[in-house]
Amino acid sequence: MTDFPEKRQISKAEINELPMKQYEGEIILCRTPEEAEAAARRLLDEPLLGFDTETRPAFRKGESYDPSLLQLATAGAVYLFQIQQCGFPASLLKVLADPAIAKAGVAIERDVAELRALAHFEPAGFVELATIAKQAGIKNLGLRGLTAILFGFRISKKEQVSNWARKELTGSQQTYAATDAWLGLRIYLAFREGGLAGPPSGVA
């Protein structure tokens, strides 16, 4: 465990020299309550999910917005829930509250709190990857830095401040959002393979 990872810190300049990569697998967009319920039912059988949310950026003082998108990644696909349109059907709330489904991401405390402000659920099974990284002595605790250290590529952030509240997300937005959740899953698996994280079942 002490030998993983070999590189524990990377500079912004070094990251910018790395090749860029993004998620290239299946993306399932859920816009209606019916689509979201059907997708969430499938996710109830998953032991591990990558997790992230996206919120419309606020550029003026005192301005704020609710989360617009919830991303959950499996090994075979990334599900994008446009929660301002599809809401929180029962099965989706079960996924978020199930301690047997690990939901791994970076800087997730605020994301979870904002989701709870929209729908009542008791969060369980969430895994903060930055905590595992810090315990391993890794200095870069953000998603971009962890990706660079563990996988040797960089990710685009150009869509980060785009309008996530729009009803029709662009292909670029969908890929960006899917990439973040996909990496949550991949980073967790890399930590587990390196002996830094246990199996997902029963994560508190």
DRENVO-863830 format. One record per residue (C-alpha): x, y, z; residue number from 0. Coordinates in steps of 0.1 Angstrom, whole numbers, plus 5000, padded with zeros to 4 digits. Layout:
N
xx->X; yy->Y; zz->Z; tornu->NUM .
...
! end
This chain:
204
xx->5000; yy->5000; zz->5000; tornu->0 .
xx->5029; yy->5024; zz->5007; tornu->1 .
xx->5041; yy->5020; zz->4971; tornu->2 .
xx->5009; yy->5032; zz->4956; tornu->3 .
xx->5008; yy->5055; zz->4938; tornu->4 .
xx->5045; yy->5061; zz->4930; tornu->5 .
xx->5038; yy->5097; zz->4920; tornu->6 .
xx->5020; yy->5116; zz->4947; tornu->7 .
xx->5021; yy->5152; zz->4934; tornu->8 .
xx->5019; yy->5168; zz->4900; tornu->9 .
xx->5020; yy->5205; zz->4890; tornu->10 .
xx->4995; yy->5223; zz->4869; tornu->11 .
xx->5022; yy->5227; zz->4842; tornu->12 .
xx->5028; yy->5190; zz->4842; tornu->13 .
xx->4991; yy->5183; zz->4839; tornu->14 .
xx->4988; yy->5206; zz->4809; tornu->15 .
xx->5015; yy->5186; zz->4791; tornu->16 .
xx->4995; yy->5153; zz->4794; tornu->17 .
xx->4973; yy->5140; zz->4766; tornu->18 .
xx->4936; yy->5148; zz->4770; tornu->19 .
xx->4910; yy->5120; zz->4773; tornu->20 .
xx->4872; yy->5119; zz->4779; tornu->21 .
xx->4845; yy->5093; zz->4785; tornu->22 .
xx->4837; yy->5075; zz->4752; tornu->23 .
xx->4811; yy->5049; zz->4764; tornu->24 .
xx->4773; yy->5049; zz->4766; tornu->25 .
xx->4755; yy->5079; zz->4780; tornu->26 .
xx->4719; yy->5075; zz->4791; tornu->27 .
xx->4700; yy->5108; zz->4795; tornu->28 .
xx->4670; yy->5108; zz->4818; tornu->29 .
xx->4646; yy->5137; zz->4813; tornu->30 .
xx->4613; yy->5124; zz->4825; tornu->31 .
xx->4602; yy->5108; zz->4859; tornu->32 .
xx->4595; yy->5076; zz->4840; tornu->33 .
xx->4629; yy->5075; zz->4824; tornu->34 .
xx->4646; yy->5083; zz->4857; tornu->35 .
xx->4627; yy->5056; zz->4876; tornu->36 .
xx->4635; yy->5029; zz->4851; tornu->37 .
xx->4672; yy->5039; zz->4851; tornu->38 .
xx->4674; yy->5040; zz->4889; tornu->39 .
xx->4658; yy->5005; zz->4892; tornu->40 .
xx->4687; yy->4992; zz->4871; tornu->41 .
xx->4712; yy->5011; zz->4894; tornu->42 .
xx->4698; yy->4994; zz->4925; tornu->43 .
xx->4716; yy->4962; zz->4914; tornu->44 .
xx->4750; yy->4980; zz->4912; tornu->45 .
xx->4775; yy->4976; zz->4940; tornu->46 .
xx->4796; yy->5007; zz->4929; tornu->47 .
xx->4788; yy->5039; zz->4911; tornu->48 .
xx->4808; yy->5070; zz->4902; tornu->49 .
xx->4790; yy->5101; zz->4915; tornu->50 .
xx->4789; yy->5138; zz->4906; tornu->51 .
xx->4765; yy->5167; zz->4901; tornu->52 .
xx->4765; yy->5198; zz->4879; tornu->53 .
xx->4750; yy->5232; zz->4888; tornu->54 .
xx->4744; yy->5263; zz->4867; tornu->55 .
xx->4772; yy->5287; zz->4877; tornu->56 .
xx->4764; yy->5320; zz->4894; tornu->57 .
xx->4783; yy->5350; zz->4883; tornu->58 .
xx->4767; yy->5377; zz->4905; tornu->59 .
xx->4769; yy->5382; zz->4942; tornu->60 .
xx->4740; yy->5366; zz->4961; tornu->61 .
xx->4731; yy->5345; zz->4931; tornu->62 .
xx->4728; yy->5308; zz->4934; tornu->63 .
xx->4711; yy->5279; zz->4917; tornu->64 .
xx->4700; yy->5244; zz->4926; tornu->65 .
xx->4718; yy->5214; zz->4911; tornu->66 .
xx->4706; yy->5206; zz->4875; tornu->67 .
xx->4723; yy->5173; zz->4868; tornu->68 .
xx->4730; yy->5141; zz->4888; tornu->69 .
xx->4755; yy->5118; zz->4872; tornu->70 .
xx->4759; yy->5081; zz->4882; tornu->71 .
xx->4784; yy->5059; zz->4864; tornu->72 .
xx->4784; yy->5021; zz->4862; tornu->73 .
xx->4811; yy->5000; zz->4845; tornu->74 .
xx->4790; yy->4999; zz->4813; tornu->75 .
xx->4773; yy->5033; zz->4811; tornu->76 .
xx->4769; yy->5068; zz->4827; tornu->77 .
xx->4734; yy->5079; zz->4836; tornu->78 .
xx->4726; yy->5116; zz->4835; tornu->79 .
xx->4695; yy->5126; zz->4855; tornu->80 .
xx->4682; yy->5161; zz->4846; tornu->81 .
xx->4667; yy->5165; zz->4880; tornu->82 .
xx->4649; yy->5198; zz->4874; tornu->83 .
xx->4629; yy->5179; zz->4848; tornu->84 .
xx->4628; yy->5143; zz->4861; tornu->85 .
xx->4627; yy->5150; zz->4898; tornu->86 .
xx->4636; yy->5123; zz->4923; tornu->87 .
xx->4616; yy->5091; zz->4917; tornu->88 .
xx->4614; yy->5066; zz->4945; tornu->89 .
xx->4641; yy->5043; zz->4931; tornu->90 .
xx->4666; yy->5071; zz->4927; tornu->91 .
xx->4662; yy->5081; zz->4963; tornu->92 .
xx->4667; yy->5045; zz->4973; tornu->93 .
xx->4700; yy->5045; zz->4953; tornu->94 .
xx->4712; yy->5076; zz->4972; tornu->95 .
xx->4702; yy->5061; zz->5006; tornu->96 .
xx->4715; yy->5025; zz->5001; tornu->97 .
xx->4746; yy->5018; zz->5022; tornu->98 .
xx->4753; yy->4987; zz->5000; tornu->99 .
xx->4758; yy->5009; zz->4969; tornu->100 .
xx->4791; yy->5027; zz->4971; tornu->101 .
xx->4789; yy->5061; zz->4954; tornu->102 .
xx->4824; yy->5075; zz->4949; tornu->103 .
xx->4833; yy->5110; zz->4939; tornu->104 .
xx->4855; yy->5140; zz->4948; tornu->105 .
xx->4843; yy->5169; zz->4969; tornu->106 .
xx->4809; yy->5153; zz->4973; tornu->107 .
xx->4798; yy->5168; zz->5007; tornu->108 .
xx->4783; yy->5199; zz->4992; tornu->109 .
xx->4768; yy->5180; zz->4963; tornu->110 .
xx->4750; yy->5157; zz->4987; tornu->111 .
xx->4738; yy->5186; zz->5009; tornu->112 .
xx->4724; yy->5204; zz->4978; tornu->113 .
xx->4706; yy->5173; zz->4967; tornu->114 .
xx->4691; yy->5168; zz->5002; tornu->115 .
xx->4678; yy->5204; zz->5000; tornu->116 .
xx->4657; yy->5193; zz->4970; tornu->117 .
xx->4646; yy->5158; zz->4982; tornu->118 .
xx->4644; yy->5141; zz->5015; tornu->119 .
xx->4668; yy->5111; zz->5018; tornu->120 .
xx->4693; yy->5099; zz->5043; tornu->121 .
xx->4726; yy->5096; zz->5024; tornu->122 .
xx->4745; yy->5064; zz->5028; tornu->123 .
xx->4773; yy->5046; zz->5009; tornu->124 .
xx->4790; yy->5078; zz->4998; tornu->125 .
xx->4828; yy->5076; zz->4994; tornu->126 .
xx->4850; yy->5108; zz->4994; tornu->127 .
xx->4879; yy->5099; zz->4972; tornu->128 .
xx->4899; yy->5129; zz->4983; tornu->129 .
xx->4900; yy->5115; zz->5018; tornu->130 .
xx->4915; yy->5082; zz->5006; tornu->131 .
xx->4940; yy->5101; zz->4985; tornu->132 .
xx->4950; yy->5123; zz->5014; tornu->133 .
xx->4955; yy->5092; zz->5036; tornu->134 .
xx->4978; yy->5078; zz->5009; tornu->135 .
xx->4999; yy->5110; zz->5009; tornu->136 .
xx->4987; yy->5123; zz->4976; tornu->137 .
xx->4989; yy->5161; zz->4974; tornu->138 .
xx->4965; yy->5167; zz->4945; tornu->139 .
xx->4930; yy->5160; zz->4958; tornu->140 .
xx->4909; yy->5174; zz->4930; tornu->141 .
xx->4895; yy->5152; zz->4902; tornu->142 .
xx->4918; yy->5167; zz->4876; tornu->143 .
xx->4949; yy->5161; zz->4897; tornu->144 .
xx->4940; yy->5126; zz->4908; tornu->145 .
xx->4933; yy->5117; zz->4872; tornu->146 .
xx->4967; yy->5129; zz->4861; tornu->147 .
xx->4985; yy->5111; zz->4888; tornu->148 .
xx->4967; yy->5078; zz->4886; tornu->149 .
xx->4961; yy->5076; zz->4848; tornu->150 .
xx->4985; yy->5099; zz->4831; tornu->151 .
xx->4960; yy->5120; zz->4812; tornu->152 .
xx->4941; yy->5153; zz->4817; tornu->153 .
xx->4905; yy->5162; zz->4813; tornu->154 .
xx->4888; yy->5192; zz->4798; tornu->155 .
xx->4871; yy->5217; zz->4821; tornu->156 .
xx->4857; yy->5239; zz->4793; tornu->157 .
xx->4821; yy->5230; zz->4801; tornu->158 .
xx->4824; yy->5236; zz->4838; tornu->159 .
xx->4808; yy->5270; zz->4837; tornu->160 .
xx->4782; yy->5263; zz->4810; tornu->161 .
xx->4745; yy->5265; zz->4816; tornu->162 .
xx->4735; yy->5231; zz->4832; tornu->163 .
xx->4699; yy->5242; zz->4836; tornu->164 .
xx->4691; yy->5242; zz->4799; tornu->165 .
xx->4665; yy->5216; zz->4789; tornu->166 .
xx->4686; yy->5203; zz->4760; tornu->167 .
xx->4722; yy->5196; zz->4770; tornu->168 .
xx->4748; yy->5197; zz->4742; tornu->169 .
xx->4768; yy->5167; zz->4733; tornu->170 .
xx->4798; yy->5184; zz->4748; tornu->171 .
xx->4780; yy->5190; zz->4781; tornu->172 .
xx->4769; yy->5154; zz->4783; tornu->173 .
xx->4804; yy->5141; zz->4776; tornu->174 .
xx->4819; yy->5164; zz->4802; tornu->175 .
xx->4794; yy->5154; zz->4829; tornu->176 .
xx->4798; yy->5117; zz->4821; tornu->177 .
xx->4835; yy->5120; zz->4823; tornu->178 .
xx->4835; yy->5133; zz->4858; tornu->179 .
xx->4813; yy->5104; zz->4871; tornu->180 .
xx->4832; yy->5078; zz->4851; tornu->181 .
xx->4864; yy->5090; zz->4867; tornu->182 .
xx->4849; yy->5087; zz->4902; tornu->183 .
xx->4843; yy->5050; zz->4895; tornu->184 .
xx->4878; yy->5045; zz->4879; tornu->185 .
xx->4896; yy->5063; zz->4907; tornu->186 .
xx->4878; yy->5042; zz->4934; tornu->187 .
xx->4888; yy->5010; zz->4915; tornu->188 .
xx->4924; yy->5022; zz->4912; tornu->189 .
xx->4925; yy->5028; zz->4950; tornu->190 .
xx->4910; yy->4994; zz->4957; tornu->191 .
xx->4935; yy->4977; zz->4934; tornu->192 .
xx->4962; yy->4995; zz->4952; tornu->193 .
xx->4950; yy->4983; zz->4986; tornu->194 .
xx->4938; yy->5018; zz->4996; tornu->195 .
xx->4900; yy->5011; zz->4995; tornu->196 .
xx->4880; yy->4981; zz->5005; tornu->197 .
xx->4853; yy->4964; zz->4985; tornu->198 .
xx->4823; yy->4986; zz->4979; tornu->199 .
xx->4797; yy->4965; zz->4997; tornu->200 .
xx->4786; yy->4979; zz->5030; tornu->201 .
xx->4805; yy->5012; zz->5027; tornu->202 .
xx->4791; yy->5037; zz->5052; tornu->203 .
! end
